[in-house]
Amino acid sequence: MTINCKGKLIDLSTPKIMGILNVTPDSFYDGGNYKNTMAIMSQVKTMTSQGATFIDVGGYSSRPDADDVSVDEELQRVIPIIEMILNECPDTLISVDTFRSQVAQQAIKSGACMVNDISAGHLDEEMLKTIANLNVPYIMMHMRGNPKTMKSLTNYDDLVADILFYFSERIAKARALGIVDLIIDPGFGFAKTLEQNYELLNKFELLRMTDLPILAGLSRKSMIYKTLNSSSEEALNGTTVFNTIALQKGANILRVHDVKEALECITLTQQLH
C-alpha cells in the first residue's frame, strides 16, 4: 500500500504520522501559535525530527463556526509558509489542507506533494479535476455541509454505511478522472455528534472495505475532552488512547499535533503484529 510523493514511494503498510501545522489565528488547539518564521520552522523541525513523514499546512480553520476567509487570504497564509519550509528543509513532504482548487494548485506549484481536502471535492467542483491534472495523492474526508453548517447535518440512516456510500461515490468519481493515489479520512468531529464519533471509532475497521489507506484525525478532538470534562490542552492522553485504537483497527496515517507520542503508539502497536 504505497503513495507516490514527488517520485518517492511511501509505504503506508507501516503507519505514518502527519504533523499538523495550522497557520490560522483561530484553530481549536494551536490557533495563533505560529505567527513568525522562527516559531514555524522550529515546529516543523521538531515534528520531522520526532518522526513525522508529512507536515500538513492549513490556512483555513475548519473548526465548527470558524470564520470564513477569502481565497487570497488563504493563499497569503499558506504559500509563503510552504516555500519557506522547503527553502530551509527541501526534503520535507508537505500536504496542503484546503478544500479550494486554486489553493491546491498554487501549493503544489510551490512544492507541496499532497492535498488534504475536508470536503472530498464537494465544496469546489474544480477540485477533483485539479487533482487529476496535478497527479498528486489526495486525501478525501467525509463531511456534510461546511464548517458553519455541519453541526446541524448529523441525521444518518446508518452512520458507517452512509459514510461508506459517500466514499464509494467519491472514489468512483476520482478514479474516472484518473486519480491514482487516494486516502480516506472518516472525519471525526465533522457533521457527527459525540455519540456518532464513538460509534465511528468503534466500527473503524469497516472502512477497510474501501481497500484504501485510512487517515485518522483524532488529535485533541472534542470527543475526547468533552467526555473527560477537560480541555484540548489536557487531551494528549486521550489522544494516545484513541490513536492506539485506530491503529489496531487499521489506520495507516495518524494526523496529530503531538508527533513523539504518536510515534510511540505506532512503535508499540507494531510489536503486536
C-alpha positions in Angstrom: 0.0 0.0 0.0 2.0 2.9 -1.3 1.6 6.5 -2.5 3.9 8.5 -4.8 5.1 11.8 -3.3 7.4 13.6 -5.7 8.6 10.4 -7.1 9.2 8.9 -3.7 7.1 5.8 -2.8 5.8 6.0 0.7 4.8 2.6 2.1 1.7 3.0 4.2 1.5 -0.6 5.3 3.6 0.6 8.2 1.6 3.5 9.7 2.9 7.0 9.2 2.5 10.3 11.0 1.2 13.6 9.6 2.1 16.5 11.8 -0.4 19.4 11.9 0.8 22.9 11.2 -2.1 25.4 11.4 -1.1 28.9 10.2 -4.5 30.3 11.2 -5.4 32.5 14.2 -8.5 30.5 15.2 -7.8 26.8 15.1 -9.3 24.9 18.1 -6.0 23.9 19.7 -3.0 25.7 18.2 -4.5 28.7 16.6 -2.2 31.7 16.6 0.8 29.7 17.9 2.9 30.0 14.7 2.9 33.7 13.9 6.6 34.1 12.9 9.0 32.3 10.8 11.2 31.2 13.7 8.2 29.5 15.5 7.1 27.9 12.3 10.4 26.4 11.4 11.1 25.3 15.0 7.8 23.4 15.0 8.4 21.8 11.6 11.9 20.7 12.6 10.6 19.3 15.9 7.9 17.3 14.2 10.1 15.9 11.5 12.9 15.0 13.9 10.3 13.2 16.1 9.1 11.1 13.2 6.5 12.9 11.1 6.6 11.7 7.5 4.3 14.5 6.4 3.6 18.1 7.5 0.0 19.3 6.9 -0.1 23.0 6.4 -3.5 24.7 6.7 -4.6 28.3 6.4 -8.3 27.9 6.8 -9.7 26.8 10.2 -12.3 24.1 9.8 -13.5 24.0 13.4 -17.2 24.5 13.8 -18.4 28.1 13.3 -15.0 29.2 12.1 -14.8 32.5 10.3 -14.7 32.3 6.5 -11.6 33.6 4.8 -11.1 34.6 1.2 -9.1 32.6 -1.3 -6.5 35.4 -1.4 -6.2 35.4 2.4 -5.7 31.6 2.5 -3.1 31.8 -0.3 -1.3 34.6 1.7 -1.2 32.4 4.8 -0.2 29.1 3.1 2.1 29.7 0.1 4.9 31.7 1.8 5.0 29.1 4.6 5.3 26.2 2.1 8.1 28.0 0.3 9.9 28.9 3.5 9.8 25.3 4.8 11.1 23.9 1.5 13.8 26.5 1.2 15.2 25.6 4.6 14.2 21.9 4.6 13.9 20.8 1.0 13.1 17.2 1.7 10.0 17.9 3.7 6.9 16.2 2.4 4.2 18.9 2.7 0.4 18.3 2.5 -1.8 21.3 2.0 -5.0 21.3 4.0 -7.5 23.0 1.7 -10.9 22.5 0.0 -10.1 25.1 -2.7 -8.7 24.0 -6.0 -6.9 27.3 -6.5 -5.1 27.0 -3.2 -4.3 23.3 -4.0 -2.8 24.2 -7.4 -0.6 27.0 -6.1 0.5 24.9 -3.1 1.6 22.0 -5.3 3.3 24.5 -7.7 5.2 25.9 -4.6 6.4 22.4 -3.7 3.7 20.6 -1.7 3.2 17.0 -2.6 -0.3 16.2 -1.4 -3.8 17.7 -1.0 -5.9 17.1 2.1 -9.5 18.1 1.4 -12.1 18.2 4.2 -14.9 18.2 1.6 -13.7 15.4 -0.8 -14.4 17.9 -3.6 -17.9 18.9 -2.6 -17.0 22.5 -1.8 -15.2 23.2 -5.0 -16.4 21.4 -8.2 -13.0 22.0 -9.8 -11.0 20.2 -7.1 -11.1 16.6 -8.4 -10.2 17.8 -12.0 -7.4 19.8 -10.5 -6.0 16.8 -8.5 -6.2 14.7 -11.6 -4.2 17.3 -13.6 -1.7 17.7 -10.7 -1.3 13.9 -10.4 -0.7 14.0 -6.6 -2.0 12.0 -3.7 -5.4 13.2 -2.5 -7.0 12.8 1.0 -10.7 12.9 0.8 -12.6 13.4 4.1 -16.2 12.7 5.0 -18.2 15.8 5.9 -21.6 17.2 5.3 -22.2 20.8 4.5 -19.4 23.2 5.5 -17.8 24.2 8.9 -20.6 26.6 9.6 -23.5 24.2 8.8 -22.1 20.8 9.6 -23.3 20.6 13.3 -26.9 20.6 12.0 -26.3 17.8 9.5 -26.0 14.8 11.7 -29.0 12.7 10.8 -27.9 9.3 9.3 -29.9 6.2 8.5 -26.8 4.1 9.3 -23.7 6.2 10.1 -20.9 3.8 8.8 -22.9 2.6 5.9 -23.7 6.1 4.9 -20.0 7.1 5.2 -19.0 4.1 3.1 -21.6 5.0 0.4 -20.2 8.6 0.4 -16.7 7.3 -0.2 -17.8 4.8 -2.9 -19.3 7.7 -4.9 -16.3 10.0 -4.3 -13.8 7.2 -5.2 -15.6 6.3 -8.4 -15.6 9.9 -9.5 -11.9 10.3 -8.7 -11.0 7.1 -10.4 -13.0 8.1 -13.5 -10.8 11.2 -13.7 -7.6 9.2 -13.4 -6.7 10.0 -9.8 -4.4 7.1 -8.6 -3.3 7.8 -5.0 -6.4 8.2 -2.7 -6.6 8.2 1.0 -9.8 8.3 3.0 -10.5 10.2 6.3 -13.8 9.4 8.0 -13.9 12.9 9.5 -14.1 12.6 13.3 -15.9 15.7 14.6 -17.3 16.8 11.2 -21.1 16.5 10.9 -21.1 14.0 13.7 -22.4 14.1 17.2 -20.3 13.0 20.2 -22.1 9.6 20.2 -21.6 9.2 16.5 -17.9 9.9 16.8 -17.6 7.0 19.3 -19.7 4.7 17.0 -17.4 5.6 14.1 -14.2 4.7 16.1 -15.9 1.5 17.4 -16.5 0.4 13.8 -13.4 2.0 12.3 -12.2 -1.4 10.8 -15.2 -1.4 8.5 -13.6 1.4 6.5 -11.0 -1.1 5.3 -13.7 -2.3 2.9 -12.6 0.5 0.6 -9.2 -1.1 0.1 -7.6 2.4 0.5 -5.3 3.9 3.1 -7.1 5.4 6.0 -6.2 8.6 7.9 -7.3 9.0 11.5 -7.6 12.6 12.7 -8.4 12.3 16.4 -5.8 14.6 17.9 -7.1 16.6 20.9 -10.7 16.5 19.4 -13.7 17.5 21.5 -14.9 13.8 21.6 -12.0 13.3 24.0 -12.1 16.4 26.2 -15.9 16.8 26.4 -16.1 13.2 27.6 -13.4 13.8 30.2 -14.8 17.3 31.2 -11.4 18.8 30.4 -9.9 20.8 27.5 -8.0 20.4 24.3 -4.8 21.3 26.2 -5.4 18.3 28.5 -6.4 15.8 25.8 -3.0 14.3 24.9 -3.5 11.2 27.0 -6.9 10.6 25.4 -5.5 11.2 22.0 -2.9 8.5 22.7 -5.7 6.1 23.7 -7.7 6.8 20.5 -4.7 6.7 18.2 -3.9 3.3 19.6 -7.4 2.0 19.0 -7.4 3.4 15.4 -4.0 1.8 14.7 -5.3 -1.6 15.9 -8.4 -1.2 13.6 -6.4 -0.4 10.5 -5.4 3.3 10.4 -2.5 4.0 8.0 -1.8 7.7 8.9 -2.2 9.5 12.2 -2.8 13.2 11.8 -1.6 14.7 15.1 -0.4 17.7 17.0 1.9 15.6 19.1 4.3 13.6 16.9 6.5 11.9 19.6 3.6 10.3 21.4 2.0 9.2 18.1 5.2 7.5 17.0 5.3 5.7 20.3 1.8 4.4 19.6 2.9 3.1 16.2 6.1 1.6 17.6 4.3 -0.3 20.3 1.3 -1.4 18.3 3.6 -2.7 15.6 5.1 -5.1 18.1 1.7 -6.7 18.5 1.9 -7.7 14.8 
